[in-house]
Amino acid sequence: MTASESAASPSRQGDDLMSVAPRLRALRRRTGLTLEAAASSAGLSPAHLSRLETGRRHPSLPMLLALARVYGTTVSDLLGEAPAERDAVVRSADMEPTRAGGWTYFQAGARGRGMQALRVRVPHGAQGDIVRVHPGEEWLYVLSGRLRLGLGDRTHLLGPGDSAHFDSLTPHRLAAEDHDGVEMLFVHTLLQSPTASLCLGPTTEGAP
């Protein structure tokens, strides 16, 4: 950072904090809270919150955290910071294959989203005996080949163009019906675990 940039930083910081005041007032009104109710919930006095909303007092980080909780938002939103833009398009050339337990999958959706999208190739005889049970929802769509889907106590045979959408707490099995294997699109709502451990089984060949 240059000396001139360093000197300018406090001014910019002050401008940013000044811009918070109208947002605080707008968010409080949007939530339908009175000045007194919002201040009490955030551990502030009504007079203090009033000064924050009129720009006569700069909020500290603890104050912003408390007000963000009261208004059901984030500190970034209070500061007017735009979320980082994510690329909405995933190019075919960027979908590098990963192999897990005999299956091959391609990351077909953007990372860090609420859904996980994959294109999956399932060879015949791979992981067909694995019963999977885990939180979330699954949606799959058969592109080619035939997929044998065991769902609870029922077995379904899906061909190209067929799809299934189910609660993945229901015990389920996925297997290619034909020797040529099957290719499908696969969407899962759970991102907390690594991709391969959600429904694709072991992450290395020969793993139990």
Number of C-alpha atoms within 10 A of each C-alpha: 6 7 8 8 10 10 11 11 12 11 11 12 11 11 11 15 18 20 17 22 23 15 16 23 16 13 18 20 14 10 12 12 15 12 18 14 16 22 21 14 15 19 13 17 15 16 12 14 26 19 14 21 23 16 17 13 15 17 20 9 10 11 17 19 17 19 26 19 14 20 20 10 13 17 17 13 13 21 17 13 11 8 8 6 6 10 9 8 9 13 9 10 6 10 15 11 14 14 17 20 18 22 24 18 25 18 20 21 19 15 14 9 12 12 17 19 23 20 21 24 22 25 20 18 14 16 21 17 12 17 16 18 15 15 13 16 16 20 16 19 20 21 19 17 19 22 27 18 19 19 19 12 8 8 13 12 13 19 18 15 10 15 16 14 13 13 16 21 14 18 15 22 19 22 22 24 21 14 11 13 19 23 23 24 18 22 19 22 16 19 15 8 8 10 19 17 13 19 20 21 20 19 18 13 11 9 10 10
